[in-house]
Amino acid sequence: MLRYAIAISVSLLATTSATAQNFGLDRRDSNFRERLTLIEEAQVPVIGPDDPQLAGNKSGFENGMTLKVDGVYHLFISEMFGRPHLDLRIAHWTSPDAVHWTRKGTLMESKPGRSAENPFSEVWMQGMVFDAKADRWNLFYIAYRGGSTQHGESLNLDYEGVARRAVSRVPGKQGIDGPFDDAGPVMAPGGKDAALWEGQQGLDSFFAYPVGDKWVALHGSHNHIPAAPWQVGVATAPSLTSTKWTRVPSEQPSPIEGLFIENPIVERLPNGHYMAVYDANHFAPTQPDVPVKSTNSVGYSISEDGIHWHQGRSLVVQTTETSNWSSDLRTPLGLVSEGDGTYTLLYTGKMRDKPFWAIGRVRVKLTEE
């Protein structure tokens, strides 16, 4: 999440061979038959620095999730109201068309006084998932503490991220508007089954989705010192309300990306397979014939069973010089099915001419080769 630290980390990673950084990953075929094709792209952000509803948001937006419920688009998003990637709150926006947005309000804020003793120094939106069994919406987020110089940590990095859950007070699909009551931790770093690749950042992402009669989560992590790749693993639980998620040993980490993946969001496809869209940063794109850059693209992958994921591919969402308004394209905010084989995809990116992370929009078509 602290991408400003990536340049330093990547330079350190570059000193180590690629084979030493892949953790012996099973590099499953990236030529899965499902493909996303861009069919429409907005030339400018749909929510930018001049929006009158920013409510004091100085630095813009980061990760979050978009849904469509009863014809209304809902965006749950991390707002960097102060310093980029350090001062965070979670907000709710709605739209009739995914283009014109109305800010509904703030759902949660980080607690003032960033420190190693403050476990809510940052709060990052992860996912909004409906639990049919409990008839409630579940808002998942990551809470971090700050660093401690006494322990050799950086003040401007995040540590020991914990995945937490908040539950809608109102039952049914209409409860998506909130309010939400915090239900405590879902998954924490460490533990008996913690994998070797998980690091000081703790949980940097967590997204849960149903597979058969169980729930599956993609959980991410990173080690600051020594610098290590950003990876995701797979864990399972019997219910969405579980506080014990069991890591799947063969998927620690998952082979989706070898060097960088953050904030994957999973959508079940009409053919029964699962697609994850994610922030890839494209240090090592798998499609040399595609003009992939960290300024114009996101990543996506497929899983046939919801557990074992293929090596990811790239989707360019800013295809021309005039539409490439981003100098650092960040996080896709999920696939929203339009019911006709097309999907709306929002994403965040830093603007070229302003220190502000805006929200872009494209429409993509799902095909099978």
Long-range contacts (C-beta under 8 A, 24 or more apart in sequence): 1-62, 1-63, 1-85, 1-122, 1-124, 1-142, 1-158, 1-204, 1-262, 1-263, 2-85, 2-156, 2-157, 2-158, 3-85, 3-281, 3-328, 3-330, 4-84, 4-85, 5-156, 5-157, 5-224, 6-260, 6-281, 8-227, 9-224, 9-227, 10-227, 10-259, 10-283, 12-226, 12-227, 13-227, 13-228, 13-229, 13-259, 18-258, 18-284, 21-228, 21-229, 21-258, 21-259, 22-258, 23-196, 23-197, 23-231, 23-253, 25-253, 25-255, 25-258, 26-250, 26-255, 27-255, 27-258, 27-311, 28-255, 28-308, 28-309, 28-310, 28-311, 29-310, 29-311, 30-286, 30-287, 30-310, 30-311, 30-312, 30-313, 32-301, 32-302, 32-310, 32-313, 33-368, 33-369, 34-269, 34-271, 34-273, 34-275, 34-302, 34-366, 34-367, 34-368, 35-313, 35-366, 35-367, 35-368, 35-369, 36-300, 36-315, 36-343, 36-364, 36-365, 36-366, 37-364, 37-365, 37-367, 38-315, 38-316, 38-317, 38-319, 38-362, 38-363, 38-364, 39-342, 39-363, 39-364, 39-365, 40-362, 40-363, 41-317, 41-318, 41-319, 41-323, 41-360, 41-361, 41-362, 41-363, 42-99, 42-323, 42-360, 42-361, 42-362, 43-322, 43-323, 43-325, 44-325, 45-325, 45-349, 45-351, 45-358, 45-359, 45-360, 46-98, 46-99, 46-100, 46-101, 46-346, 46-359, 46-360, 46-361, 47-93, 47-101, 47-358, 47-359, 48-351, 48-356, 48-358, 48-359, 49-351, 49-354, 49-356, 49-358, 51-101, 53-101, 53-102, 53-103, 54-103, 55-79, 55-81, 55-91, 55-103, 55-106, 56-81, 57-81, 58-82, 59-83, 59-84, 59-87, 59-355, 59-356, 59-357, 60-84, 60-348, 60-350, 60-356, 60-357, 60-358, 61-348, 61-357, 61-358, 61-359, 62-88, 62-124, 62-330, 62-331, 62-348, 62-357, 63-124, 63-125, 63-126, 63-205, 63-262, 63-263, 63-279, 63-330, 63-331, 63-333, 63-348, 64-90, 64-125, 64-331, 64-333, 64-348, 65-125, 65-126, 65-127, 65-128, 65-265, 65-333, 65-334, 66-98, 66-333, 66-334, 66-336, 66-344, 66-346, 67-128, 67-176, 67-334, 67-336, 68-336, 68-337, 68-344, 69-173, 69-176, 70-173, 71-96, 72-96, 73-97, 73-98, 73-336, 73-344, 74-128, 74-176, 75-101, 75-333, 75-346, 75-359, 76-107, 76-125, 76-128, 76-139, 77-125, 77-333, 77-359, 78-123, 78-124, 78-125, 79-106, 80-357, 84-355, 84-357, 85-122, 86-114, 86-122, 86-156, 88-122, 88-123, 88-124, 89-123, 90-123, 90-124, 90-125, 90-139, 90-141, 92-177, 92-178, 98-336, 98-344, 98-346, 98-361, 99-361, 104-177, 105-178, 107-139, 107-166, 107-178, 107-179, 107-180, 108-141, 108-166, 108-180, 114-146, 114-155, 115-145, 115-146, 115-148, 116-145, 116-146, 116-147, 116-148, 116-151, 116-153, 116-159, 117-145, 118-145, 118-146, 119-143, 119-144, 119-145, 119-160, 119-162, 121-145, 121-146, 121-158, 122-146, 122-158, 124-161, 126-163, 126-205, 126-206, 126-207, 126-263, 127-206, 127-207, 127-208, 127-265, 128-176, 129-208, 129-209, 129-240, 130-173, 131-240, 131-241, 133-239, 133-240, 134-167, 134-240, 134-241, 135-171, 135-172, 136-167, 136-168, 136-171, 136-175, 137-167, 137-168, 137-173, 137-175, 137-176, 137-180, 138-165, 138-166, 138-167, 138-168, 138-183, 138-208, 138-240, 138-241, 139-165, 139-166, 139-167, 139-168, 139-180, 140-164, 140-165, 140-186, 140-206, 140-207, 140-208, 141-166, 142-203, 142-204, 142-205, 142-206, 144-201, 144-202, 152-225, 153-200, 153-224, 154-224, 157-201, 157-224, 158-201, 158-202, 158-204, 159-200, 159-201, 159-202, 159-224, 160-188, 160-189, 160-200, 160-201, 160-202, 161-189, 161-201, 161-202, 161-203, 161-204, 161-221, 162-187, 162-188, 162-189, 162-202, 162-203, 163-187, 163-188, 163-203, 163-206, 163-219, 165-241, 183-241, 184-243, 185-243, 186-242, 186-243, 186-245, 187-217, 187-219, 187-235, 187-243, 187-245, 189-221, 193-246, 193-247, 193-249, 194-247, 195-233, 195-247, 195-252, 195-253, 196-252, 197-221, 197-223, 197-228, 197-229, 197-231, 197-233, 197-252, 197-253, 198-223, 198-233, 199-223, 199-224, 199-228, 200-224, 200-225, 204-230, 204-262, 205-232, 205-262, 205-263, 205-264, 207-263, 207-264, 207-265, 207-266, 208-237, 208-240, 209-266, 209-268, 209-274, 209-306, 210-240, 211-236, 211-274, 211-305, 211-306, 211-307, 212-306, 214-238, 215-239, 215-240, 215-242, 216-306, 216-307, 217-245, 218-254, 218-264, 218-266, 218-276, 219-245, 219-247, 220-261, 220-262, 220-263, 220-264, 229-258, 229-259, 229-260, 230-259, 230-260, 230-261, 230-262, 231-257, 231-261, 232-256, 232-261, 232-262, 232-264, 232-278, 234-307, 234-309, 236-307, 248-307, 250-308, 251-307, 251-308, 251-309, 254-309, 255-309, 255-310, 255-311, 256-299, 256-301, 256-309, 256-310, 256-311, 256-312, 257-284, 257-299, 257-311, 257-312, 258-284, 259-283, 259-284, 261-299, 261-312, 262-331, 263-331, 263-332, 264-301, 265-332, 265-333, 265-334, 265-335, 266-306, 267-334, 267-335, 267-337, 267-343, 269-366, 270-341, 270-366, 271-368, 273-302, 273-303, 273-304, 274-302, 274-303, 274-304, 274-306, 275-300, 275-301, 275-302, 275-335, 276-300, 276-301, 276-302, 276-303, 276-309, 277-315, 277-332, 277-334, 277-335, 277-345, 278-312, 278-331, 278-332, 279-330, 279-331, 279-332, 280-312, 280-314, 282-314, 285-314, 286-311, 286-312, 286-313, 286-314, 287-313, 287-314, 290-314, 290-316, 291-316, 292-316, 294-328, 294-329, 295-324, 295-326, 295-327, 295-328, 295-329, 295-349, 296-324, 296-326, 296-329, 297-329, 298-329, 298-331, 298-332, 298-345, 298-347, 315-364, 317-345, 317-347, 317-360, 317-362, 318-349, 318-360, 325-349, 325-351, 325-352, 325-358, 325-360, 326-350, 326-351, 326-352, 326-358, 326-360, 327-351, 327-352, 330-357, 333-359, 335-364, 338-363, 341-365, 341-366, 341-367, 342-366
